[in-house]
């Protein structure tokens, strides 16, 4: 196994991680930003007001993107098994 192969596998793995986790993290960040702006405008400091909507947004995005995420992870796994078979 050459260093180029290791770097290529690492790059492919990191790209897959970002693609799968990115939508959920982005949804949580956007909902958190909107709620923070609302809290700053109204001066309401309630911790559950930030936690519950972010969790709900992440779960909704998870459910919506689950088929695509599974397809991405499956193609990554198949590519890794193909690389193992070629070595």
Secondary structure by P-SEA (a helix, b strand, c coil): ccaaaaaaaaaaaaaaaaaaaaaaaaaaaaaaaaaaaaaaaacccccccccaaaaaaaaaaaaaaaaaaaaaaaaaaaaaaaaaaac
